[in-house]
Amino acid sequence: MCPEDTSPEAWKVYLEIQRRMTPGEKLARALEHSRFARSLVMAGLRRRHPEATEREIFLMFARQTLGPELFEKVYSESA
């Protein structure tokens, strides 16, 4: 399914690149995207909380990622 903001020709190129990638390359790309997304969330937290320490930023990220219930189980003594 071609995204609305992508031309059919560009979509074909994208799909061909995906077909040529090995499973390892696909995994590496997925992990790279995950690291990038995490860095964006962390940057947003730092911007909204400039006074926070890196530990506090990490804990905010963990709460946001895990949800309050799991966060409390995992980090109750750290928070």
mmCIF file of the N, C-alpha and C atoms, coordinates in Angstrom:
data_MODEL
# 
_entry.id   MODEL 
# 
loop_
_atom_site.group_PDB 
_atom_site.id 
_atom_site.type_symbol 
_atom_site.label_atom_id 
_atom_site.label_alt_id 
_atom_site.label_comp_id 
_atom_site.label_asym_id 
_atom_site.label_entity_id 
_atom_site.label_seq_id 
_atom_site.pdbx_PDB_ins_code 
_atom_site.Cartn_x 
_atom_site.Cartn_y 
_atom_site.Cartn_z 
_atom_site.occupancy 
_atom_site.B_iso_or_equiv 
_atom_site.pdbx_formal_charge 
_atom_site.auth_seq_id 
_atom_site.auth_comp_id 
_atom_site.auth_asym_id 
_atom_site.auth_atom_id 
_atom_site.pdbx_PDB_model_num 
ATOM 1   N N  . MET A 1 1  ? 0.844  -1.174  0.000  1.00 0.00 ? 1  MET A N  1 
ATOM 2   C CA . MET A 1 1  ? 0.000  0.000   0.000  1.00 0.00 ? 1  MET A CA 1 
ATOM 3   C C  . MET A 1 1  ? 0.893  1.242   0.000  1.00 0.00 ? 1  MET A C  1 
ATOM 4   N N  . CYS A 1 2  ? 0.842  1.994   -1.027 1.00 0.00 ? 2  CYS A N  1 
ATOM 5   C CA . CYS A 1 2  ? 1.660  3.190   -1.206 1.00 0.00 ? 2  CYS A CA 1 
ATOM 6   C C  . CYS A 1 2  ? 1.108  4.337   -0.354 1.00 0.00 ? 2  CYS A C  1 
ATOM 7   N N  . PRO A 1 3  ? 1.968  4.970   0.463  1.00 0.00 ? 3  PRO A N  1 
ATOM 8   C CA . PRO A 1 3  ? 1.505  6.124   1.246  1.00 0.00 ? 3  PRO A CA 1 
ATOM 9   C C  . PRO A 1 3  ? 1.042  7.250   0.324  1.00 0.00 ? 3  PRO A C  1 
ATOM 10  N N  . GLU A 1 4  ? 0.093  8.044   0.788  1.00 0.00 ? 4  GLU A N  1 
ATOM 11  C CA . GLU A 1 4  ? -0.475 9.129   -0.019 1.00 0.00 ? 4  GLU A CA 1 
ATOM 12  C C  . GLU A 1 4  ? 0.556  10.172  -0.421 1.00 0.00 ? 4  GLU A C  1 
ATOM 13  N N  . ASP A 1 5  ? 1.574  10.374  0.426  1.00 0.00 ? 5  ASP A N  1 
ATOM 14  C CA . ASP A 1 5  ? 2.561  11.419  0.137  1.00 0.00 ? 5  ASP A CA 1 
ATOM 15  C C  . ASP A 1 5  ? 3.766  10.892  -0.645 1.00 0.00 ? 5  ASP A C  1 
ATOM 16  N N  . THR A 1 6  ? 3.661  9.694   -1.213 1.00 0.00 ? 6  THR A N  1 
ATOM 17  C CA . THR A 1 6  ? 4.758  9.076   -1.946 1.00 0.00 ? 6  THR A CA 1 
ATOM 18  C C  . THR A 1 6  ? 4.289  8.710   -3.345 1.00 0.00 ? 6  THR A C  1 
ATOM 19  N N  . SER A 1 7  ? 5.117  9.042   -4.326 1.00 0.00 ? 7  SER A N  1 
ATOM 20  C CA . SER A 1 7  ? 4.745  8.698   -5.698 1.00 0.00 ? 7  SER A CA 1 
ATOM 21  C C  . SER A 1 7  ? 4.863  7.186   -5.890 1.00 0.00 ? 7  SER A C  1 
ATOM 22  N N  . PRO A 1 8  ? 4.103  6.617   -6.802 1.00 0.00 ? 8  PRO A N  1 
ATOM 23  C CA . PRO A 1 8  ? 4.202  5.177   -7.067 1.00 0.00 ? 8  PRO A CA 1 
ATOM 24  C C  . PRO A 1 8  ? 5.612  4.746   -7.479 1.00 0.00 ? 8  PRO A C  1 
ATOM 25  N N  . GLU A 1 9  ? 6.300  5.604   -8.218 1.00 0.00 ? 9  GLU A N  1 
ATOM 26  C CA . GLU A 1 9  ? 7.669  5.275   -8.637 1.00 0.00 ? 9  GLU A CA 1 
ATOM 27  C C  . GLU A 1 9  ? 8.606  5.210   -7.428 1.00 0.00 ? 9  GLU A C  1 
ATOM 28  N N  . ALA A 1 10 ? 8.493  6.184   -6.553 1.00 0.00 ? 10 ALA A N  1 
ATOM 29  C CA . ALA A 1 10 ? 9.335  6.197   -5.351 1.00 0.00 ? 10 ALA A CA 1 
ATOM 30  C C  . ALA A 1 10 ? 9.009  4.995   -4.467 1.00 0.00 ? 10 ALA A C  1 
ATOM 31  N N  . TRP A 1 11 ? 7.749  4.631   -4.375 1.00 0.00 ? 11 TRP A N  1 
ATOM 32  C CA . TRP A 1 11 ? 7.338  3.486   -3.570 1.00 0.00 ? 11 TRP A CA 1 
ATOM 33  C C  . TRP A 1 11 ? 7.944  2.192   -4.121 1.00 0.00 ? 11 TRP A C  1 
ATOM 34  N N  . LYS A 1 12 ? 7.970  2.058   -5.446 1.00 0.00 ? 12 LYS A N  1 
ATOM 35  C CA . LYS A 1 12 ? 8.579  0.881   -6.064 1.00 0.00 ? 12 LYS A CA 1 
ATOM 36  C C  . LYS A 1 12 ? 10.066 0.785   -5.722 1.00 0.00 ? 12 LYS A C  1 
ATOM 37  N N  . VAL A 1 13 ? 10.755 1.918   -5.764 1.00 0.00 ? 13 VAL A N  1 
ATOM 38  C CA . VAL A 1 13 ? 12.182 1.947   -5.403 1.00 0.00 ? 13 VAL A CA 1 
ATOM 39  C C  . VAL A 1 13 ? 12.351 1.521   -3.950 1.00 0.00 ? 13 VAL A C  1 
ATOM 40  N N  . TYR A 1 14 ? 11.539 2.074   -3.071 1.00 0.00 ? 14 TYR A N  1 
ATOM 41  C CA . TYR A 1 14 ? 11.595 1.725   -1.649 1.00 0.00 ? 14 TYR A CA 1 
ATOM 42  C C  . TYR A 1 14 ? 11.398 0.219   -1.444 1.00 0.00 ? 14 TYR A C  1 
ATOM 43  N N  . LEU A 1 15 ? 10.382 -0.345  -2.099 1.00 0.00 ? 15 LEU A N  1 
ATOM 44  C CA . LEU A 1 15 ? 10.108 -1.773  -1.942 1.00 0.00 ? 15 LEU A CA 1 
ATOM 45  C C  . LEU A 1 15 ? 11.260 -2.623  -2.471 1.00 0.00 ? 15 LEU A C  1 
ATOM 46  N N  . GLU A 1 16 ? 11.862 -2.195  -3.550 1.00 0.00 ? 16 GLU A N  1 
ATOM 47  C CA . GLU A 1 16 ? 13.001 -2.945  -4.095 1.00 0.00 ? 16 GLU A CA 1 
ATOM 48  C C  . GLU A 1 16 ? 14.185 -2.911  -3.133 1.00 0.00 ? 16 GLU A C  1 
ATOM 49  N N  . ILE A 1 17 ? 14.423 -1.769  -2.528 1.00 0.00 ? 17 ILE A N  1 
ATOM 50  C CA . ILE A 1 17 ? 15.499 -1.667  -1.523 1.00 0.00 ? 17 ILE A CA 1 
ATOM 51  C C  . ILE A 1 17 ? 15.200 -2.604  -0.360 1.00 0.00 ? 17 ILE A C  1 
ATOM 52  N N  . GLN A 1 18 ? 13.951 -2.639  0.089  1.00 0.00 ? 18 GLN A N  1 
ATOM 53  C CA . GLN A 1 18 ? 13.563 -3.522  1.183  1.00 0.00 ? 18 GLN A CA 1 
ATOM 54  C C  . GLN A 1 18 ? 13.778 -4.986  0.809  1.00 0.00 ? 18 GLN A C  1 
ATOM 55  N N  . ARG A 1 19 ? 13.427 -5.363  -0.408 1.00 0.00 ? 19 ARG A N  1 
ATOM 56  C CA . ARG A 1 19 ? 13.589 -6.757  -0.853 1.00 0.00 ? 19 ARG A CA 1 
ATOM 57  C C  . ARG A 1 19 ? 15.051 -7.180  -0.881 1.00 0.00 ? 19 ARG A C  1 
ATOM 58  N N  . ARG A 1 20 ? 15.931 -6.254  -1.203 1.00 0.00 ? 20 ARG A N  1 
ATOM 59  C CA . ARG A 1 20 ? 17.359 -6.572  -1.321 1.00 0.00 ? 20 ARG A CA 1 
ATOM 60  C C  . ARG A 1 20 ? 18.078 -6.655  0.026  1.00 0.00 ? 20 ARG A C  1 
ATOM 61  N N  . MET A 1 21 ? 17.483 -6.101  1.053  1.00 0.00 ? 21 MET A N  1 
ATOM 62  C CA . MET A 1 21 ? 18.119 -6.100  2.367  1.00 0.00 ? 21 MET A CA 1 
ATOM 63  C C  . MET A 1 21 ? 18.050 -7.482  3.000  1.00 0.00 ? 21 MET A C  1 
ATOM 64  N N  . THR A 1 22 ? 19.141 -7.848  3.669  1.00 0.00 ? 22 THR A N  1 
ATOM 65  C CA . THR A 1 22 ? 19.147 -9.106  4.412  1.00 0.00 ? 22 THR A CA 1 
ATOM 66  C C  . THR A 1 22 ? 18.354 -8.925  5.699  1.00 0.00 ? 22 THR A C  1 
ATOM 67  N N  . PRO A 1 23 ? 17.963 -10.028 6.338  1.00 0.00 ? 23 PRO A N  1 
ATOM 68  C CA . PRO A 1 23 ? 17.289 -9.891  7.631  1.00 0.00 ? 23 PRO A CA 1 
ATOM 69  C C  . PRO A 1 23 ? 18.131 -9.106  8.640  1.00 0.00 ? 23 PRO A C  1 
ATOM 70  N N  . GLY A 1 24 ? 19.428 -9.333  8.631  1.00 0.00 ? 24 GLY A N  1 
ATOM 71  C CA . GLY A 1 24 ? 20.302 -8.593  9.540  1.00 0.00 ? 24 GLY A CA 1 
ATOM 72  C C  . GLY A 1 24 ? 20.296 -7.105  9.269  1.00 0.00 ? 24 GLY A C  1 
ATOM 73  N N  . GLU A 1 25 ? 20.280 -6.732  7.994  1.00 0.00 ? 25 GLU A N  1 
ATOM 74  C CA . GLU A 1 25 ? 20.226 -5.317  7.635  1.00 0.00 ? 25 GLU A CA 1 
ATOM 75  C C  . GLU A 1 25 ? 18.896 -4.701  8.049  1.00 0.00 ? 25 GLU A C  1 
ATOM 76  N N  . LYS A 1 26 ? 17.822 -5.458  7.884  1.00 0.00 ? 26 LYS A N  1 
ATOM 77  C CA . LYS A 1 26 ? 16.499 -4.959  8.299  1.00 0.00 ? 26 LYS A CA 1 
ATOM 78  C C  . LYS A 1 26 ? 16.441 -4.763  9.805  1.00 0.00 ? 26 LYS A C  1 
ATOM 79  N N  . LEU A 1 27 ? 17.021 -5.704  10.549 1.00 0.00 ? 27 LEU A N  1 
ATOM 80  C CA . LEU A 1 27 ? 17.056 -5.572  12.005 1.00 0.00 ? 27 LEU A CA 1 
ATOM 81  C C  . LEU A 1 27 ? 17.889 -4.358  12.411 1.00 0.00 ? 27 LEU A C  1 
ATOM 82  N N  . ALA A 1 28 ? 19.048 -4.197  11.774 1.00 0.00 ? 28 ALA A N  1 
ATOM 83  C CA . ALA A 1 28 ? 19.908 -3.052  12.089 1.00 0.00 ? 28 ALA A CA 1 
ATOM 84  C C  . ALA A 1 28 ? 19.167 -1.745  11.823 1.00 0.00 ? 28 ALA A C  1 
ATOM 85  N N  . ARG A 1 29 ? 18.432 -1.680  10.726 1.00 0.00 ? 29 ARG A N  1 
ATOM 86  C CA . ARG A 1 29 ? 17.667 -0.472  10.397 1.00 0.00 ? 29 ARG A CA 1 
ATOM 87  C C  . ARG A 1 29 ? 16.583 -0.222  11.439 1.00 0.00 ? 29 ARG A C  1 
ATOM 88  N N  . ALA A 1 30 ? 15.886 -1.275  11.859 1.00 0.00 ? 30 ALA A N  1 
ATOM 89  C CA . ALA A 1 30 ? 14.835 -1.123  12.874 1.00 0.00 ? 30 ALA A CA 1 
ATOM 90  C C  . ALA A 1 30 ? 15.424 -0.621  14.194 1.00 0.00 ? 30 ALA A C  1 
ATOM 91  N N  . LEU A 1 31 ? 16.566 -1.165  14.584 1.00 0.00 ? 31 LEU A N  1 
ATOM 92  C CA . LEU A 1 31 ? 17.207 -0.720  15.824 1.00 0.00 ? 31 LEU A CA 1 
ATOM 93  C C  . LEU A 1 31 ? 17.669 0.728   15.708 1.00 0.00 ? 31 LEU A C  1 
ATOM 94  N N  . GLU A 1 32 ? 18.171 1.098   14.548 1.00 0.00 ? 32 GLU A N  1 
ATOM 95  C CA . GLU A 1 32 ? 18.583 2.478   14.307 1.00 0.00 ? 32 GLU A CA 1 
ATOM 96  C C  . GLU A 1 32 ? 17.391 3.426   14.440 1.00 0.00 ? 32 GLU A C  1 
ATOM 97  N N  . HIS A 1 33 ? 16.270 3.048   13.871 1.00 0.00 ? 33 HIS A N  1 
ATOM 98  C CA . HIS A 1 33 ? 15.062 3.880   13.980 1.00 0.00 ? 33 HIS A CA 1 
ATOM 99  C C  . HIS A 1 33 ? 14.592 3.974   15.426 1.00 0.00 ? 33 HIS A C  1 
ATOM 100 N N  . SER A 1 34 ? 14.704 2.884   16.165 1.00 0.00 ? 34 SER A N  1 
ATOM 101 C CA . SER A 1 34 ? 14.313 2.885   17.569 1.00 0.00 ? 34 SER A CA 1 
ATOM 102 C C  . SER A 1 34 ? 15.203 3.831   18.375 1.00 0.00 ? 34 SER A C  1 
ATOM 103 N N  . ARG A 1 35 ? 16.516 3.775   18.142 1.00 0.00 ? 35 ARG A N  1 
ATOM 104 C CA . ARG A 1 35 ? 17.438 4.687   18.846 1.00 0.00 ? 35 ARG A CA 1 
ATOM 105 C C  . ARG A 1 35 ? 17.127 6.140   18.510 1.00 0.00 ? 35 ARG A C  1 
ATOM 106 N N  . PHE A 1 36 ? 16.809 6.393   17.241 1.00 0.00 ? 36 PHE A N  1 
ATOM 107 C CA . PHE A 1 36 ? 16.492 7.757   16.826 1.00 0.00 ? 36 PHE A CA 1 
ATOM 108 C C  . PHE A 1 36 ? 15.220 8.255   17.518 1.00 0.00 ? 36 PHE A C  1 
ATOM 109 N N  . ALA A 1 37 ? 14.192 7.417   17.542 1.00 0.00 ? 37 ALA A N  1 
ATOM 110 C CA . ALA A 1 37 ? 12.944 7.795   18.200 1.00 0.00 ? 37 ALA A CA 1 
ATOM 111 C C  . ALA A 1 37 ? 13.179 8.066   19.687 1.00 0.00 ? 37 ALA A C  1 
ATOM 112 N N  . ARG A 1 38 ? 13.969 7.204   20.325 1.00 0.00 ? 38 ARG A N  1 
ATOM 113 C CA . ARG A 1 38 ? 14.278 7.403   21.744 1.00 0.00 ? 38 ARG A CA 1 
ATOM 114 C C  . ARG A 1 38 ? 15.007 8.734   21.951 1.00 0.00 ? 38 ARG A C  1 
ATOM 115 N N  . SER A 1 39 ? 15.943 9.049   21.063 1.00 0.00 ? 39 SER A N  1 
ATOM 116 C CA . SER A 1 39 ? 16.686 10.303  21.217 1.00 0.00 ? 39 SER A CA 1 
ATOM 117 C C  . SER A 1 39 ? 15.764 11.512  21.077 1.00 0.00 ? 39 SER A C  1 
ATOM 118 N N  . LEU A 1 40 ? 14.756 11.417  20.216 1.00 0.00 ? 40 LEU A N  1 
ATOM 119 C CA . LEU A 1 40 ? 13.796 12.516  20.078 1.00 0.00 ? 40 LEU A CA 1 
ATOM 120 C C  . LEU A 1 40 ? 12.975 12.694  21.350 1.00 0.00 ? 40 LEU A C  1 
ATOM 121 N N  . VAL A 1 41 ? 12.526 11.584  21.926 1.00 0.00 ? 41 VAL A N  1 
ATOM 122 C CA . VAL A 1 41 ? 11.743 11.661  23.167 1.00 0.00 ? 41 VAL A CA 1 
ATOM 123 C C  . VAL A 1 41 ? 12.605 12.244  24.284 1.00 0.00 ? 41 VAL A C  1 
ATOM 124 N N  . MET A 1 42 ? 13.841 11.769  24.396 1.00 0.00 ? 42 MET A N  1 
ATOM 125 C CA . MET A 1 42 ? 14.735 12.269  25.455 1.00 0.00 ? 42 MET A CA 1 
ATOM 126 C C  . MET A 1 42 ? 15.014 13.766  25.265 1.00 0.00 ? 42 MET A C  1 
ATOM 127 N N  . ALA A 1 43 ? 15.219 14.195  24.023 1.00 0.00 ? 43 ALA A N  1 
ATOM 128 C CA . ALA A 1 43 ? 15.457 15.619  23.753 1.00 0.00 ? 43 ALA A CA 1 
ATOM 129 C C  . ALA A 1 43 ? 14.242 16.443  24.146 1.00 0.00 ? 43 ALA A C  1 
ATOM 130 N N  . GLY A 1 44 ? 13.052 15.934  23.863 1.00 0.00 ? 44 GLY A N  1 
ATOM 131 C CA . GLY A 1 44 ? 11.841 16.641  24.256 1.00 0.00 ? 44 GLY A CA 1 
ATOM 132 C C  . GLY A 1 44 ? 11.713 16.761  25.761 1.00 0.00 ? 44 GLY A C  1 
ATOM 133 N N  . LEU A 1 45 ? 12.047 15.704  26.474 1.00 0.00 ? 45 LEU A N  1 
ATOM 134 C CA . LEU A 1 45 ? 12.005 15.747  27.938 1.00 0.00 ? 45 LEU A CA 1 
ATOM 135 C C  . LEU A 1 45 ? 13.018 16.750  28.470 1.00 0.00 ? 45 LEU A C  1 
ATOM 136 N N  . ARG A 1 46 ? 14.229 16.755  27.906 1.00 0.00 ? 46 ARG A N  1 
ATOM 137 C CA . ARG A 1 46 ? 15.252 17.707  28.354 1.00 0.00 ? 46 ARG A CA 1 
ATOM 138 C C  . ARG A 1 46 ? 14.797 19.145  28.107 1.00 0.00 ? 46 ARG A C  1 
ATOM 139 N N  . ARG A 1 47 ? 14.153 19.357  26.979 1.00 0.00 ? 47 ARG A N  1 
ATOM 140 C CA . ARG A 1 47 ? 13.700 20.707  26.645 1.00 0.00 ? 47 ARG A CA 1 
ATOM 141 C C  . ARG A 1 47 ? 12.583 21.166  27.583 1.00 0.00 ? 47 ARG A C  1 
ATOM 142 N N  . ARG A 1 48 ? 11.661 20.255  27.907 1.00 0.00 ? 48 ARG A N  1 
ATOM 143 C CA . ARG A 1 48 ? 10.559 20.618  28.804 1.00 0.00 ? 48 ARG A CA 1 
ATOM 144 C C  . ARG A 1 48 ? 10.992 20.704  30.270 1.00 0.00 ? 48 ARG A C  1 
ATOM 145 N N  . HIS A 1 49 ? 12.097 20.031  30.601 1.00 0.00 ? 49 HIS A N  1 
ATOM 146 C CA . HIS A 1 49 ? 12.573 20.001  32.000 1.00 0.00 ? 49 HIS A CA 1 
ATOM 147 C C  . HIS A 1 49 ? 14.066 20.325  32.043 1.00 0.00 ? 49 HIS A C  1 
ATOM 148 N N  . PRO A 1 50 ? 14.458 21.554  31.724 1.00 0.00 ? 50 PRO A N  1 
ATOM 149 C CA . PRO A 1 50 ? 15.890 21.891  31.652 1.00 0.00 ? 50 PRO A CA 1 
ATOM 150 C C  . PRO A 1 50 ? 16.618 21.761  32.986 1.00 0.00 ? 50 PRO A C  1 
ATOM 151 N N  . GLU A 1 51 ? 15.874 21.780  34.082 1.00 0.00 ? 51 GLU A N  1 
ATOM 152 C CA . GLU A 1 51 ? 16.495 21.684  35.407 1.00 0.00 ? 51 GLU A CA 1 
ATOM 153 C C  . GLU A 1 51 ? 16.735 20.236  35.830 1.00 0.00 ? 51 GLU A C  1 
ATOM 154 N N  . ALA A 1 52 ? 16.185 19.293  35.113 1.00 0.00 ? 52 ALA A N  1 
ATOM 155 C CA . ALA A 1 52 ? 16.250 17.872  35.509 1.00 0.00 ? 52 ALA A CA 1 
ATOM 156 C C  . ALA A 1 52 ? 17.636 17.289  35.260 1.00 0.00 ? 52 ALA A C  1 
ATOM 157 N N  . THR A 1 53 ? 18.024 16.384  36.141 1.00 0.00 ? 53 THR A N  1 
ATOM 158 C CA . THR A 1 53 ? 19.281 15.650  35.966 1.00 0.00 ? 53 THR A CA 1 
ATOM 159 C C  . THR A 1 53 ? 19.071 14.558  34.910 1.00 0.00 ? 53 THR A C  1 
ATOM 160 N N  . GLU A 1 54 ? 20.163 13.979  34.447 1.00 0.00 ? 54 GLU A N  1 
ATOM 161 C CA . GLU A 1 54 ? 20.047 12.893  33.469 1.00 0.00 ? 54 GLU A CA 1 
ATOM 162 C C  . GLU A 1 54 ? 19.284 11.703  34.063 1.00 0.00 ? 54 GLU A C  1 
ATOM 163 N N  . ARG A 1 55 ? 19.466 11.436  35.345 1.00 0.00 ? 55 ARG A N  1 
ATOM 164 C CA . ARG A 1 55 ? 18.727 10.346  35.996 1.00 0.00 ? 55 ARG A CA 1 
ATOM 165 C C  . ARG A 1 55 ? 17.228 10.650  35.999 1.00 0.00 ? 55 ARG A C  1 
ATOM 166 N N  . GLU A 1 56 ? 16.879 11.886  36.305 1.00 0.00 ? 56 GLU A N  1 
ATOM 167 C CA . GLU A 1 56 ? 15.471 12.267  36.303 1.00 0.00 ? 56 GLU A CA 1 
ATOM 168 C C  . GLU A 1 56 ? 14.871 12.158  34.895 1.00 0.00 ? 56 GLU A C  1 
ATOM 169 N N  . ILE A 1 57 ? 15.631 12.570  33.903 1.00 0.00 ? 57 ILE A N  1 
ATOM 170 C CA . ILE A 1 57 ? 15.169 12.452  32.512 1.00 0.00 ? 57 ILE A CA 1 
ATOM 171 C C  . ILE A 1 57 ? 14.958 10.981  32.171 1.00 0.00 ? 57 ILE A C  1 
ATOM 172 N N  . PHE A 1 58 ? 15.916 10.126  32.557 1.00 0.00 ? 58 PHE A N  1 
ATOM 173 C CA . PHE A 1 58 ? 15.784 8.694   32.310 1.00 0.00 ? 58 PHE A CA 1 
ATOM 174 C C  . PHE A 1 58 ? 14.522 8.138   32.969 1.00 0.00 ? 58 PHE A C  1 
ATOM 175 N N  . LEU A 1 59 ? 14.265 8.532   34.209 1.00 0.00 ? 59 LEU A N  1 
ATOM 176 C CA . LEU A 1 59 ? 13.090 8.038   34.915 1.00 0.00 ? 59 LEU A CA 1 
ATOM 177 C C  . LEU A 1 59 ? 11.795 8.551   34.274 1.00 0.00 ? 59 LEU A C  1 
ATOM 178 N N  . MET A 1 60 ? 11.793 9.785   33.790 1.00 0.00 ? 60 MET A N  1 
ATOM 179 C CA . MET A 1 60 ? 10.617 10.300  33.078 1.00 0.00 ? 60 MET A CA 1 
ATOM 180 C C  . MET A 1 60 ? 10.376 9.477   31.812 1.00 0.00 ? 60 MET A C  1 
ATOM 181 N N  . PHE A 1 61 ? 11.469 9.184   31.105 1.00 0.00 ? 61 PHE A N  1 
ATOM 182 C CA . PHE A 1 61 ? 11.364 8.377   29.891 1.00 0.00 ? 61 PHE A CA 1 
ATOM 183 C C  . PHE A 1 61 ? 10.840 6.980   30.226 1.00 0.00 ? 61 PHE A C  1 
ATOM 184 N N  . ALA A 1 62 ? 11.372 6.387   31.276 1.00 0.00 ? 62 ALA A N  1 
ATOM 185 C CA . ALA A 1 62 ? 10.945 5.049   31.674 1.00 0.00 ? 62 ALA A CA 1 
ATOM 186 C C  . ALA A 1 62 ? 9.460  5.038   32.033 1.00 0.00 ? 62 ALA A C  1 
ATOM 187 N N  . ARG A 1 63 ? 9.000  6.031   32.778 1.00 0.00 ? 63 ARG A N  1 
ATOM 188 C CA . ARG A 1 63 ? 7.578  6.104   33.147 1.00 0.00 ? 63 ARG A CA 1 
ATOM 189 C C  . ARG A 1 63 ? 6.710  6.234   31.894 1.00 0.00 ? 63 ARG A C  1 
ATOM 190 N N  . GLN A 1 64 ? 7.140  7.089   30.971 1.00 0.00 ? 64 GLN A N  1 
ATOM 191 C CA . GLN A 1 64 ? 6.388  7.301   29.738 1.00 0.00 ? 64 GLN A CA 1 
ATOM 192 C C  . GLN A 1 64 ? 6.365  6.029   28.885 1.00 0.00 ? 64 GLN A C  1 
ATOM 193 N N  . THR A 1 65 ? 7.457  5.312   28.861 1.00 0.00 ? 65 THR A N  1 
ATOM 194 C CA . THR A 1 65 ? 7.579  4.117   28.025 1.00 0.00 ? 65 THR A CA 1 
ATOM 195 C C  . THR A 1 65 ? 6.865  2.919   28.637 1.00 0.00 ? 65 THR A C  1 
ATOM 196 N N  . LEU A 1 66 ? 7.042  2.726   29.936 1.00 0.00 ? 66 LEU A N  1 
ATOM 197 C CA . LEU A 1 66 ? 6.513  1.537   30.602 1.00 0.00 ? 66 LEU A CA 1 
ATOM 198 C C  . LEU A 1 66 ? 5.075  1.689   31.077 1.00 0.00 ? 66 LEU A C  1 
ATOM 199 N N  . GLY A 1 67 ? 4.656  2.924   31.304 1.00 0.00 ? 67 GLY A N  1 
ATOM 200 C CA . GLY A 1 67 ? 3.360  3.155   31.926 1.00 0.00 ? 67 GLY A CA 1 
ATOM 201 C C  . GLY A 1 67 ? 3.531  3.167   33.434 1.00 0.00 ? 67 GLY A C  1 
ATOM 202 N N  . PRO A 1 68 ? 2.611  3.797   34.148 1.00 0.00 ? 68 PRO A N  1 
ATOM 203 C CA . PRO A 1 68 ? 2.790  3.999   35.588 1.00 0.00 ? 68 PRO A CA 1 
ATOM 204 C C  . PRO A 1 68 ? 2.863  2.710   36.408 1.00 0.00 ? 68 PRO A C  1 
ATOM 205 N N  . GLU A 1 69 ? 2.048  1.723   36.076 1.00 0.00 ? 69 GLU A N  1 
ATOM 206 C CA . GLU A 1 69 ? 2.017  0.504   36.890 1.00 0.00 ? 69 GLU A CA 1 
ATOM 207 C C  . GLU A 1 69 ? 3.327  -0.280  36.794 1.00 0.00 ? 69 GLU A C  1 
ATOM 208 N N  . LEU A 1 70 ? 3.790  -0.540  35.592 1.00 0.00 ? 70 LEU A N  1 
ATOM 209 C CA . LEU A 1 70 ? 5.050  -1.279  35.423 1.00 0.00 ? 70 LEU A CA 1 
ATOM 210 C C  . LEU A 1 70 ? 6.229  -0.452  35.908 1.00 0.00 ? 70 LEU A C  1 
ATOM 211 N N  . PHE A 1 71 ? 6.178  0.866   35.676 1.00 0.00 ? 71 PHE A N  1 
ATOM 212 C CA . PHE A 1 71 ? 7.245  1.737   36.162 1.00 0.00 ? 71 PHE A CA 1 
ATOM 213 C C  . PHE A 1 71 ? 7.401  1.600   37.674 1.00 0.00 ? 71 PHE A C  1 
ATOM 214 N N  . GLU A 1 72 ? 6.288  1.626   38.396 1.00 0.00 ? 72 GLU A N  1 
ATOM 215 C CA . GLU A 1 72 ? 6.361  1.504   39.854 1.00 0.00 ? 72 GLU A CA 1 
ATOM 216 C C  . GLU A 1 72 ? 6.954  0.170   40.290 1.00 0.00 ? 72 GLU A C  1 
ATOM 217 N N  . LYS A 1 73 ? 6.598  -0.900  39.587 1.00 0.00 ? 73 LYS A N  1 
ATOM 218 C CA . LYS A 1 73 ? 7.156  -2.215  39.920 1.00 0.00 ? 73 LYS A CA 1 
ATOM 219 C C  . LYS A 1 73 ? 8.655  -2.267  39.688 1.00 0.00 ? 73 LYS A C  1 
ATOM 220 N N  . VAL A 1 74 ? 9.113  -1.633  38.622 1.00 0.00 ? 74 VAL A N  1 
ATOM 221 C CA . VAL A 1 74 ? 10.518 -1.729  38.250 1.00 0.00 ? 74 VAL A CA 1 
ATOM 222 C C  . VAL A 1 74 ? 11.377 -0.692  38.983 1.00 0.00 ? 74 VAL A C  1 
ATOM 223 N N  . TYR A 1 75 ? 10.868 0.521   39.116 1.00 0.00 ? 75 TYR A N  1 
ATOM 224 C CA . TYR A 1 75 ? 11.697 1.632   39.624 1.00 0.00 ? 75 TYR A CA 1 
ATOM 225 C C  . TYR A 1 75 ? 11.176 2.233   40.926 1.00 0.00 ? 75 TYR A C  1 
ATOM 226 N N  . SER A 1 76 ? 10.356 1.541   41.670 1.00 0.00 ? 76 SER A N  1 
ATOM 227 C CA . SER A 1 76 ? 9.735  2.156   42.854 1.00 0.00 ? 76 SER A CA 1 
ATOM 228 C C  . SER A 1 76 ? 10.746 2.726   43.835 1.00 0.00 ? 76 SER A C  1 
ATOM 229 N N  . GLU A 1 77 ? 11.890 2.093   43.970 1.00 0.00 ? 77 GLU A N  1 
ATOM 230 C CA . GLU A 1 77 ? 12.898 2.604   44.927 1.00 0.00 ? 77 GLU A CA 1 
ATOM 231 C C  . GLU A 1 77 ? 13.764 3.703   44.323 1.00 0.00 ? 77 GLU A C  1 
ATOM 232 N N  . SER A 1 78 ? 13.757 3.844   42.985 1.00 0.00 ? 78 SER A N  1 
ATOM 233 C CA . SER A 1 78 ? 14.590 4.851   42.327 1.00 0.00 ? 78 SER A CA 1 
ATOM 234 C C  . SER A 1 78 ? 13.863 6.164   42.098 1.00 0.00 ? 78 SER A C  1 
ATOM 235 N N  . ALA A 1 79 ? 12.549 6.111   42.048 1.00 0.00 ? 79 ALA A N  1 
ATOM 236 C CA . ALA A 1 79 ? 11.773 7.302   41.653 1.00 0.00 ? 79 ALA A CA 1 
ATOM 237 C C  . ALA A 1 79 ? 11.600 8.277   42.787 1.00 0.00 ? 79 ALA A C  1 
# 
